[in-house]
Amino acid sequence: MGDHYGETESRVLARDCDAVSVPWGQPETLPEGAYALVTQRLGGSITVMCGGNLYRVAERDADALGLEPQLPPPMPEPAAGELSAEAVEQSAWTLLGTCYDPEIPIDIVNLGLVYGCTAEPLPEGGYRLAVRMTLTAPGCGMGTLIADEARERLLELPGVKEASVELVWDPPWSREMMSDAARLEMGMF
């Protein structure tokens, strides 16, 4: 995981590319020929600086930046037999640990943004995952985007039939909720 960012040169977009403005969460198109500086590439998305603004580009559009698309690491396969609620929850926490805030190179679990994740068995078999999470700032336009992305990924887990990601503001997030590793990385000790 160690390549935090050696690719700091500007890249010229090879084609028009869908992007989302950070932190407003507005869909935009970055034009072919524009210069973009890669600032972060984690968790299946790339954050670029273009024309003085930050944008988030999906990993599937890495070719527009002249980068090789990176495939996400394979999800751990559950042990054979019946999936337990604990196994599903554990997979969900692992997966949430691959979701990142586009401005901070730390996943949402280590940032302390995920307050809860429970797997409830469904009557017809399989599980419904219910996740409660917050954001570092209530006005962050990226919130619904991060929540939607987490929900889409959770639905790919074996045994998960339904998933909800609820944004909550109580308790409000504070730096104390970050893991020690995250605080160390941010230089907040």
Order of alpha helices (4+ residues) and beta strands (2+ residues): beta-beta-beta-beta-beta-beta-alpha-beta-beta-alpha-beta-alpha
